[in-house]
Amino acid sequence: MKCPRTRKLLKPIKVAGIDLDISEGCGGIWFDNFELDKLNQSSIAMGEVLIEHLREYHNPLVDVNKRLNCPRDTDVIMMRRFYSSKFQIEIDECPQCGGIWLDAEELEKIRELFPDHEDYQNTQKRFVEEVMSSPETKIHQKGHEELIEKIKRLSNVLYSMLSINNK
């Protein structure tokens, strides 16, 4: 596979039993589907070793705003999204294979925000709770409940009409 930023071959490495691909041209790293989660659930020390290793290749001249093609599915443009509900770190994710590209220092920023996987899970859980208890969600839920009641009334009318026609 080639680096989506520099187009140079990615170097395969193994960290915490996970096969990863790093760019020696820009310091970025490729995670196949669920590999980032696996790394985050592994020992903190392993993540720190990887971060130190990637620092050797950091290239601050890389344009991180450029849209990237997936290194695995080369004809697919990756989507930009935030890593978490804190909306602080944008990552690139392939909509086809689910792989994730992290630019130099993004893994380090993720580790700073979420020292362990439990911190990440708690942040996501709090976000969902906030959304579900928000006034906007309550208005949306009320609208759905009203719509369901209208559908039930319409169903009853149609059922009554069918019953009359069958007599």
Backbone as a printed PyTorch tensor [residue, N CA C, xyz], in Angstrom:
tensor([[[  0.8470,  -1.1830,   0.0000],
         [  0.0000,   0.0000,   0.0000],
         [  0.8910,   1.2440,   0.0000]],

        [[  0.3170,   2.3240,  -0.5240],
         [  1.0540,   3.5810,  -0.5880],
         [  0.4390,   4.6080,   0.3570]],

        [[  1.2940,   5.4820,   0.8620],
         [  0.8570,   6.5690,   1.7350],
         [ -0.0820,   7.4790,   0.9450]],

        [[ -1.2490,   7.8060,   1.5070],
         [ -2.1710,   8.6810,   0.7800],
         [ -1.6640,  10.1240,   0.6680]],

        [[ -0.6770,  10.4970,   1.4620],
         [ -0.1250,  11.8570,   1.4080],
         [  1.0850,  11.9480,   0.4820]],

        [[  2.0420,  11.0280,   0.6420],
         [  3.3080,  11.1330,  -0.0950],
         [  3.3900,  10.1940,  -1.2870]],

        [[  2.4980,   9.2310,  -1.3730],
         [  2.4580,   8.2050,  -2.4240],
         [  3.6470,   7.2420,  -2.3400]],

        [[  4.4230,   7.2990,  -1.2450],
         [  5.5120,   6.3410,  -1.0300],
         [  4.9380,   5.0950,  -0.3720]],

        [[  5.6370,   3.9690,  -0.5240],
         [  5.1660,   2.7260,   0.0820],
         [  5.1050,   2.8480,   1.5990]],

        [[  4.0170,   2.3250,   2.1760],
         [  3.8900,   2.2790,   3.6270],
         [  4.7380,   1.1330,   4.1600]],

        [[  5.2840,   1.3280,   5.3440],
         [  6.1290,   0.3090,   5.9650],
         [  5.2920,  -0.4840,   6.9680]],

        [[  5.1850,  -1.8020,   6.7610],
         [  4.4270,  -2.6130,   7.7200],
         [  5.2190,  -2.8000,   9.0150]],

        [[  4.5270,  -2.6280,  10.1470],
         [  5.1250,  -2.8850,  11.4580],
         [  4.0970,  -3.6230,  12.3090]],

        [[  4.5530,  -4.2130,  13.3840],
         [  3.6480,  -4.9170,  14.2910],
         [  3.7770,  -4.2720,  15.6730]],

        [[  2.6400,  -3.8480,  16.2350],
         [  2.6020,  -3.2320,  17.5580],
         [  1.4940,  -3.8980,  18.3480]],

        [[  1.8250,  -4.4060,  19.5170],
         [  0.8460,  -5.0700,  20.3930],
         [  0.1010,  -6.1730,  19.6430]],

        [[  0.8100,  -6.8600,  18.7550],
         [  0.1980,  -7.9440,  17.9980],
         [ -0.6850,  -7.4860,  16.8520]],

        [[ -0.6590,  -6.1950,  16.5450],
         [ -1.5050,  -5.6240,  15.4890],
         [ -0.6140,  -5.2110,  14.3220]],

        [[ -0.9690,  -5.6500,  13.1220],
         [ -0.2230,  -5.2650,  11.9190],
         [ -0.6720,  -3.8770,  11.4780]],

        [[  0.2540,  -2.9270,  11.4780],
         [ -0.0380,  -1.5550,  11.0880],
         [  0.8640,  -1.1670,   9.9270]],

        [[  0.5520,  -0.0360,   9.3080],
         [  1.3400,   0.4660,   8.1860],
         [  1.6390,   1.9290,   8.4420]],

        [[  2.9190,   2.2800,   8.4580],
         [  3.3030,   3.6630,   8.7410],
         [  3.9730,   4.2910,   7.5280]],

        [[  3.8790,   5.6130,   7.4730],
         [  4.5250,   6.3690,   6.4010],
         [  5.8020,   6.9910,   6.9460]],

        [[  6.9160,   6.5980,   6.3560],
         [  8.1840,   7.2190,   6.7360],
         [  8.3550,   8.5670,   6.0420]],

        [[  7.4390,   8.8990,   5.1420],
         [  7.4950,  10.1760,   4.4370],
         [  6.7970,  11.3050,   5.1700]],

        [[  5.7560,  10.9760,   5.9500],
         [  5.0020,  12.0410,   6.6210],
         [  4.6950,  11.7450,   8.0890]],

        [[  4.9170,  10.5170,   8.5460],
         [  4.6350,  10.1790,   9.9400],
         [  3.2000,   9.7660,  10.1790]],

        [[  2.4390,   9.5420,   9.1120],
         [  1.0610,   9.0750,   9.2570],
         [  1.0170,   7.5720,   9.4700]],

        [[ -0.1740,   7.0760,   9.8070],
         [ -0.3210,   5.6470,  10.0800],
         [ -1.6780,   5.1560,   9.5890]],

        [[ -1.6940,   3.9490,   9.0260],
         [ -2.9110,   3.3250,   8.5150],
         [ -3.3530,   2.2120,   9.4560]],

        [[ -4.6320,   2.2720,   9.8340],
         [ -5.2600,   1.2340,  10.6420],
         [ -6.3510,   0.5740,   9.8100]],

        [[ -6.2750,  -0.7290,   9.6180],
         [ -7.3920,  -1.4370,   9.0050],
         [ -8.5730,  -1.3710,   9.9670]],

        [[ -9.7510,  -1.7530,   9.4810],
         [-10.9790,  -1.6910,  10.2710],
         [-10.7730,  -2.2960,  11.6650]],

        [[-11.1200,  -1.5530,  12.6930],
         [-11.0770,  -1.9330,  14.1140],
         [ -9.6720,  -2.0100,  14.7070]],

        [[ -8.6130,  -1.8020,  13.9240],
         [ -7.2680,  -1.8730,  14.4900],
         [ -6.9830,  -0.7240,  15.4520]],

        [[ -7.5220,   0.4590,  15.1860],
         [ -7.3190,   1.5750,  16.1110],
         [ -7.9620,   1.2510,  17.4520]],

        [[ -9.1590,   0.6750,  17.4280],
         [ -9.8130,   0.2640,  18.6760],
         [ -8.9710,  -0.7720,  19.4140]],

        [[ -8.4270,  -1.7180,  18.6740],
         [ -7.5830,  -2.7510,  19.2980],
         [ -6.3570,  -2.1230,  19.9460]],

        [[ -5.7350,  -1.1660,  19.2480],
         [ -4.5630,  -0.5060,  19.8160],
         [ -4.9450,   0.2690,  21.0720]],

        [[ -6.0720,   0.9640,  21.0240],
         [ -6.5070,   1.7470,  22.1790],
         [ -6.8470,   0.8650,  23.3730]],

        [[ -7.2490,  -0.3650,  23.1120],
         [ -7.5650,  -1.2860,  24.2010],
         [ -6.3200,  -2.0240,  24.7010]],

        [[ -5.2220,  -1.9280,  23.9610],
         [ -3.9910,  -2.6070,  24.3700],
         [ -3.2720,  -1.7540,  25.4160]],

        [[ -2.1020,  -2.1630,  25.7860],
         [ -1.3650,  -1.4540,  26.8380],
         [ -1.0310,  -0.0320,  26.4010]],

        [[ -1.0670,   0.8710,  27.3530],
         [ -0.7500,   2.2730,  27.0940],
         [  0.6940,   2.4030,  26.6220]],

        [[  1.5800,   1.5890,  27.1800],
         [  3.0010,   1.6520,  26.8240],
         [  3.2170,   1.3840,  25.3370]],

        [[  2.4630,   0.4310,  24.7750],
         [  2.6160,   0.1150,  23.3510],
         [  2.2410,   1.3130,  22.4820]],

        [[  1.1740,   2.0010,  22.8490],
         [  0.7740,   3.1930,  22.1060],
         [  1.8280,   4.2800,  22.1830]],

        [[  2.4460,   4.4220,  23.3550],
         [  3.4910,   5.4270,  23.5340],
         [  4.7250,   5.1010,  22.6910]],

        [[  5.0800,   3.8260,  22.6260],
         [  6.2180,   3.4050,  21.8000],
         [  5.9420,   3.7420,  20.3330]],

        [[  4.7290,   3.4830,  19.8810],
         [  4.3580,   3.7860,  18.4970],
         [  4.4250,   5.2880,  18.2400]],

        [[  3.9160,   6.0790,  19.1630],
         [  3.9460,   7.5420,  19.0150],
         [  5.3880,   8.0320,  18.8990]],

        [[  6.2580,   7.5290,  19.7550],
         [  7.6790,   7.9070,  19.6960],
         [  8.2840,   7.5470,  18.3440]],

        [[  7.9520,   6.3600,  17.8590],
         [  8.4740,   5.9030,  16.5660],
         [  7.9880,   6.8210,  15.4330]],

        [[  6.7240,   7.2070,  15.4710],
         [  6.1630,   8.0500,  14.4080],
         [  6.7620,   9.4540,  14.4140]],

        [[  7.1810,   9.9420,  15.5800],
         [  7.7770,  11.2810,  15.6600],
         [  9.0120,  11.4080,  14.7710]],

        [[  9.7020,  10.3080,  14.5620],
         [ 10.9060,  10.3290,  13.7230],
         [ 10.5860,  10.7510,  12.2890]],

        [[  9.3590,  10.5200,  11.8640],
         [  8.9930,  10.7390,  10.4620],
         [  8.0600,  11.9270,  10.2570]],

        [[  7.7790,  12.6710,  11.3230],
         [  6.8370,  13.7890,  11.2040],
         [  7.3480,  14.8030,  10.1850]],

        [[  6.4500,  15.2010,   9.2740],
         [  6.7700,  16.1810,   8.2460],
         [  5.7240,  17.2900,   8.3190]],

        [[  6.0490,  18.4160,   8.9590],
         [  5.0490,  19.4780,   9.1380],
         [  4.6360,  20.1810,   7.8510]],

        [[  5.2870,  19.8950,   6.7360],
         [  4.9490,  20.5530,   5.4730],
         [  3.7640,  19.9050,   4.7650]],

        [[  3.2580,  18.8040,   5.2890],
         [  2.1550,  18.0850,   4.6560],
         [  0.8650,  18.8900,   4.7950]],

        [[  0.0920,  19.0030,   3.7120],
         [ -1.1980,  19.6980,   3.7220],
         [ -2.2660,  18.7490,   4.2590]],

        [[ -2.6240,  18.8970,   5.5370],
         [ -3.5740,  17.9670,   6.1550],
         [ -5.0230,  18.2430,   5.7530]],

        [[ -5.2730,  19.3160,   5.0270],
         [ -6.6400,  19.6160,   4.5890],
         [ -6.9950,  18.9370,   3.2710]],

        [[ -6.0070,  18.3790,   2.5910],
         [ -6.2350,  17.7170,   1.3090],
         [ -7.0460,  16.4350,   1.5160]],

        [[ -8.0580,  16.2320,   0.6730],
         [ -8.8460,  14.9890,   0.7110],
         [ -7.9880,  13.8520,   0.1870]],

        [[ -8.0800,  12.7040,   0.8430],
         [ -7.1920,  11.5830,   0.5430],
         [ -7.9290,  10.3890,  -0.0290]],

        [[ -7.2380,   9.6740,  -0.8950],
         [ -7.7410,   8.3810,  -1.3530],
         [ -7.3000,   7.3200,  -0.3580]],

        [[ -8.1260,   6.3180,  -0.2000],
         [ -7.8210,   5.2120,   0.7080],
         [ -6.6030,   4.4520,   0.1860]],

        [[ -5.6470,   4.1170,   1.0570],
         [ -4.5000,   3.3370,   0.5910],
         [ -4.8700,   1.9020,   0.2090]],

        [[ -5.9490,   1.3800,   0.7580],
         [ -6.3790,   0.0120,   0.4340],
         [ -7.3090,   0.0140,  -0.7820]],

        [[ -8.3170,   0.8710,  -0.7600],
         [ -9.2730,   1.0020,  -1.8720],
         [ -8.9270,   2.2970,  -2.6030]],

        [[ -7.9480,   2.2470,  -3.4600],
         [ -7.3250,   3.4480,  -4.0240],
         [ -8.2580,   4.3490,  -4.8320]],

        [[ -9.3950,   3.8300,  -5.2800],
         [-10.3330,   4.6550,  -6.0410],
         [-11.3830,   5.3130,  -5.1460]],

        [[-11.3070,   5.1020,  -3.8330],
         [-12.2850,   5.6530,  -2.8900],
         [-11.6590,   6.8260,  -2.1380]],

        [[-12.3720,   7.9580,  -2.1250],
         [-11.9220,   9.1160,  -1.3540],
         [-12.4270,   8.9480,   0.0730]],

        [[-11.5060,   9.0910,   1.0130],
         [-11.8810,   8.9190,   2.4160],
         [-12.6830,  10.1180,   2.9050]],

        [[-13.5570,   9.8520,   3.8610],
         [-14.3540,  10.9250,   4.4460],
         [-13.6250,  11.4660,   5.6710]],

        [[-13.7760,  12.7640,   5.8910],
         [-13.2090,  13.4070,   7.0800],
         [-14.2840,  13.3910,   8.1480]],

        [[-13.8990,  13.0060,   9.3600],
         [-14.8420,  13.0370,  10.4730],
         [-14.0690,  13.2400,  11.7600]],

        [[-14.8040,  13.6320,  12.7880],
         [-14.1710,  13.7840,  14.0890],
         [-14.0360,  12.4220,  14.7430]],

        [[-12.9360,  12.2270,  15.4550],
         [-12.6750,  10.9560,  16.1190],
         [-13.6740,  10.7050,  17.2400]],

        [[-14.0770,  11.7680,  17.9280],
         [-14.9800,  11.5870,  19.0650],
         [-15.9460,  12.7510,  19.1570]],

        [[-16.8160,  12.6460,  20.1400],
         [-17.8130,  13.6970,  20.3550],
         [-17.2000,  14.9650,  20.9310]],

        [[-15.9140,  14.9770,  21.2110],
         [-15.2530,  16.2060,  21.6630],
         [-14.9610,  17.1360,  20.4840]],

        [[-15.0990,  16.6370,  19.2470],
         [-14.9440,  17.4320,  18.0240],
         [-13.6080,  18.1750,  17.9660]],

        [[-12.5230,  17.5130,  18.3440],
         [-11.2200,  18.1730,  18.3470],
         [-10.2310,  17.5720,  17.3600]],

        [[-10.3830,  16.3130,  17.0160],
         [ -9.4120,  15.6550,  16.1460],
         [-10.1360,  15.0980,  14.9300]],

        [[ -9.7820,  15.6360,  13.7540],
         [-10.3670,  15.1230,  12.5130],
         [ -9.5040,  13.9950,  11.9780]],

        [[-10.1520,  12.9170,  11.5750],
         [ -9.4440,  11.7730,  11.0100],
         [-10.0200,  11.4710,   9.6330]],

        [[ -9.3230,  10.6330,   8.8900],
         [ -9.7880,  10.2090,   7.5650],
         [-10.1950,   8.7500,   7.6610]],

        [[-11.4170,   8.4420,   7.1980],
         [-11.9220,   7.0660,   7.2670],
         [-12.4610,   6.6480,   5.9100]],

        [[-12.1220,   5.4410,   5.5060],
         [-12.6180,   4.9170,   4.2370],
         [-14.0430,   4.4030,   4.4280]],

        [[-15.0030,   4.9230,   3.6490],
         [-16.3810,   4.4540,   3.7860],
         [-16.5760,   3.0360,   3.2540]],

        [[-15.6000,   2.5420,   2.5050],
         [-15.7330,   1.1960,   1.9420],
         [-15.1550,   0.1200,   2.8640]],

        [[-13.9120,   0.2840,   3.3020],
         [-13.2710,  -0.7740,   4.1020],
         [-13.2510,  -0.4700,   5.5960]],

        [[-13.5730,   0.7720,   5.9880],
         [-13.5870,   1.1330,   7.4040],
         [-12.2120,   1.4170,   7.9770]],

        [[-11.1870,   1.4400,   7.1240],
         [ -9.8440,   1.7480,   7.6020],
         [ -9.7250,   3.2170,   7.9740]],

        [[ -8.7520,   3.5170,   8.8290],
         [ -8.5590,   4.8870,   9.3150],
         [ -7.1220,   5.3230,   9.0670]],

        [[ -6.9840,   6.5320,   8.5070],
         [ -5.6760,   7.1470,   8.3350],
         [ -5.5380,   8.2480,   9.3760]],

        [[ -4.4620,   8.1730,  10.1610],
         [ -4.1420,   9.2360,  11.1090],
         [ -2.8910,   9.9460,  10.6250]],

        [[ -2.9780,  11.2640,  10.5100],
         [ -1.8050,  12.0470,  10.1600],
         [ -0.8790,  12.1240,  11.3660]],

        [[  0.3410,  12.5940,  11.1120],
         [  1.3260,  12.7400,  12.1800],
         [  0.7100,  13.5210,  13.3380]],

        [[  0.9530,  13.0820,  14.5130],
         [  0.5260,  13.6930,  15.7770],
         [ -0.9390,  13.4450,  16.1280]],

        [[ -1.7600,  12.9270,  15.2210],
         [ -3.1670,  12.6900,  15.5720],
         [ -3.3040,  11.5620,  16.5860]],

        [[ -2.5050,  10.5180,  16.4680],
         [ -2.5520,   9.4430,  17.4610],
         [ -2.1530,   9.9780,  18.8310]],

        [[ -1.1400,  10.8340,  18.8450],
         [ -0.6990,  11.4370,  20.1030],
         [ -1.8100,  12.2950,  20.7160]],

        [[ -2.5010,  13.0720,  19.8940],
         [ -3.6050,  13.9020,  20.3910],
         [ -4.7400,  13.0410,  20.9320]],

        [[ -5.0210,  11.9310,  20.2500],
         [ -6.0590,  11.0120,  20.7250],
         [ -5.6770,  10.4680,  22.0910]],

        [[ -4.4150,  10.0710,  22.2400],
         [ -3.9400,   9.5280,  23.5200],
         [ -3.9680,  10.5810,  24.6210]],

        [[ -3.7270,  11.8460,  24.2730],
         [ -3.7950,  12.9200,  25.2700],
         [ -5.2330,  13.1320,  25.7360]],

        [[ -6.1720,  13.1330,  24.7920],
         [ -7.5840,  13.3210,  25.1450],
         [ -8.1560,  12.1260,  25.8960]],

        [[ -7.7340,  10.9410,  25.4900],
         [ -8.2680,   9.7000,  26.0590],
         [ -7.1080,   8.8030,  26.4760]],

        [[ -6.6020,   8.9880,  27.6990],
         [ -5.4620,   8.1800,  28.1480],
         [ -5.7150,   6.6740,  28.0920]],

        [[ -6.9680,   6.2730,  28.2510],
         [ -7.2740,   4.8480,  28.0810],
         [ -8.6380,   4.7030,  27.4120]],

        [[ -8.9410,   3.4870,  26.9960],
         [-10.1620,   3.2250,  26.2250],
         [-11.4200,   3.5590,  27.0260]],

        [[-11.3600,   3.3950,  28.3270],
         [-12.5190,   3.6890,  29.1780],
         [-12.8700,   5.1760,  29.1290]],

        [[-11.8580,   6.0440,  29.0780],
         [-12.1140,   7.4850,  28.9570],
         [-12.8850,   7.7920,  27.6780]],

        [[-12.4830,   7.1520,  26.5890],
         [-13.1620,   7.3370,  25.3020],
         [-14.6100,   6.8680,  25.3930]],

        [[-14.8270,   5.6810,  25.9330],
         [-16.1790,   5.1380,  26.0440],
         [-17.0560,   6.0220,  26.9250]],

        [[-16.5180,   6.5180,  28.0290],
         [-17.2910,   7.3910,  28.9170],
         [-17.6570,   8.7000,  28.2290]],

        [[-16.7380,   9.2490,  27.4530],
         [-17.0170,  10.4870,  26.7140],
         [-18.1360,  10.2680,  25.7070]],

        [[-18.0750,   9.1650,  24.9760],
         [-19.1080,   8.8730,  23.9860],
         [-20.4590,   8.6430,  24.6690]],

        [[-20.4490,   7.9580,  25.7960],
         [-21.6880,   7.6860,  26.5360],
         [-22.3180,   8.9950,  27.0230]],

        [[-21.4980,   9.8900,  27.5770],
         [-22.0150,  11.1880,  28.0330],
         [-22.6130,  11.9750,  26.8730]],

        [[-21.9700,  11.9230,  25.7110],
         [-22.4730,  12.6320,  24.5400],
         [-23.8540,  12.1120,  24.1490]],

        [[-24.0080,  10.7990,  24.1010],
         [-25.3030,  10.2010,  23.7480],
         [-26.3570,  10.5970,  24.7790]],

        [[-26.0040,  10.5720,  26.0500],
         [-26.9510,  10.9660,  27.0990],
         [-27.3620,  12.4280,  26.9460]],

        [[-26.3980,  13.2980,  26.6280],
         [-26.7060,  14.7150,  26.4220],
         [-27.6500,  14.9000,  25.2370]],

        [[-27.3650,  14.2140,  24.1500],
         [-28.2080,  14.3310,  22.9560],
         [-29.6120,  13.8210,  23.2560]],

        [[-29.7110,  12.6730,  23.9050],
         [-31.0200,  12.0760,  24.1680],
         [-31.8520,  12.8930,  25.1570]],

        [[-31.1990,  13.6770,  26.0170],
         [-31.9520,  14.4790,  26.9850],
         [-32.0970,  15.9380,  26.5460]],

        [[-31.6450,  16.2660,  25.3520],
         [-31.7160,  17.6470,  24.8740],
         [-33.1530,  18.0290,  24.5170]],

        [[-33.4710,  19.3250,  24.5970],
         [-34.8120,  19.7850,  24.2120],
         [-35.1460,  19.4440,  22.7580]],

        [[-34.1510,  19.5080,  21.8790],
         [-34.3850,  19.1990,  20.4700],
         [-34.8320,  17.7510,  20.2890]],

        [[-34.1910,  16.8430,  21.0210],
         [-34.5540,  15.4320,  20.9230],
         [-35.9610,  15.2110,  21.4580]],

        [[-36.3000,  15.8810,  22.5510],
         [-37.6440,  15.7330,  23.1290],
         [-38.7100,  16.2240,  22.1450]],

        [[-38.4380,  17.3400,  21.4610],
         [-39.3710,  17.8480,  20.4450],
         [-39.5040,  16.8320,  19.3180]],

        [[-38.3830,  16.2810,  18.8890],
         [-38.3770,  15.2840,  17.8180],
         [-39.1630,  14.0380,  18.2380]],

        [[-38.9570,  13.5920,  19.4660],
         [-39.6720,  12.4140,  19.9660],
         [-41.1720,  12.6830,  20.0350]],

        [[-41.5470,  13.8860,  20.4840],
         [-42.9700,  14.2310,  20.5710],
         [-43.6000,  14.2190,  19.1820]],

        [[-42.8810,  14.7490,  18.2010],
         [-43.3800,  14.7380,  16.8280],
         [-43.5960,  13.3190,  16.3220]],

        [[-42.6890,  12.4130,  16.6630],
         [-42.8400,  11.0090,  16.2580],
         [-44.0450,  10.3740,  16.9430]],

        [[-44.2190,  10.6670,  18.2200],
         [-45.3580,  10.1010,  18.9500],
         [-46.6770,  10.5720,  18.3410]],

        [[-46.7450,  11.8620,  17.9820],
         [-47.9550,  12.3980,  17.3550],
         [-48.1990,  11.7340,  16.0030]],

        [[-47.1510,  11.5280,  15.2420],
         [-47.2730,  10.8710,  13.9440],
         [-47.7570,   9.4320,  14.1130]],

        [[-47.2420,   8.7310,  15.0880],
         [-47.6680,   7.3490,  15.3510],
         [-49.1510,   7.3130,  15.7100]],

        [[-49.6070,   8.2620,  16.5030],
         [-51.0310,   8.3180,  16.8620],
         [-51.8940,   8.5550,  15.6210]],

        [[-51.4610,   9.4400,  14.7250],
         [-52.2050,   9.6870,  13.4870],
         [-52.2700,   8.4210,  12.6350]],

        [[-51.1620,   7.7020,  12.5500],
         [-51.1260,   6.4580,  11.7670],
         [-52.0620,   5.4230,  12.3790]],

        [[-52.1050,   5.3440,  13.6880],
         [-53.0060,   4.3960,  14.3620],
         [-54.4620,   4.7330,  14.0500]],

        [[-54.8080,   6.0360,  14.1240],
         [-56.1870,   6.4420,  13.8230],
         [-56.5390,   6.1150,  12.3760]],

        [[-55.6250,   6.3980,  11.4620],
         [-55.8510,   6.0910,  10.0530],
         [-56.0090,   4.5860,   9.8540]],

        [[-55.1990,   3.7980,  10.5370],
         [-55.3040,   2.3350,  10.4460],
         [-56.6690,   1.8660,  10.9130]],

        [[-57.1460,   2.4530,  12.0040],
         [-58.4650,   2.0730,  12.5230],
         [-59.5690,   2.4190,  11.5320]],

        [[-59.4650,   3.5920,  10.9000],
         [-60.4630,   3.9950,   9.9070],
         [-60.4370,   3.0270,   8.7280]],

        [[-59.2460,   2.7200,   8.2280],
         [-59.1240,   1.7930,   7.1000],
         [-59.6290,   0.4020,   7.4700]],

        [[-59.3250,  -0.0440,   8.6580],
         [-59.7910,  -1.3540,   9.1130],
         [-61.3210,  -1.3770,   9.1840]],

        [[-61.8850,  -0.2760,   9.6900],
         [-63.3510,  -0.1840,   9.7590],
         [-63.9600,  -0.2110,   8.3690]],

        [[-63.3520,   0.4930,   7.4310],
         [-63.8660,   0.5160,   6.0630],
         [-63.7850,  -0.8700,   5.4320]],

        [[-62.7180,  -1.5840,   5.6650],
         [-62.5720,  -2.9340,   5.1230],
         [-63.5860,  -3.8790,   5.7410]],

        [[-63.8340,  -3.7010,   7.0160],
         [-64.8020,  -4.5640,   7.7060],
         [-66.2010,  -4.3430,   7.1580]],

        [[-66.5560,  -3.0830,   6.8700],
         [-67.8860,  -2.7630,   6.3330],
         [-68.0280,  -3.3510,   4.9350]],

        [[-66.9890,  -3.2380,   4.1160],
         [-67.0410,  -3.7400,   2.7370],
         [-67.1080,  -5.2610,   2.6750]],

        [[-66.6250,  -5.9560,   3.6700],
         [-66.6300,  -7.4210,   3.6720],
         [-67.9490,  -7.9970,   4.1860]],

        [[-68.8850,  -7.1790,   4.6270],
         [-70.1680,  -7.6860,   5.1500],
         [-71.1770,  -7.8420,   4.0690]]])
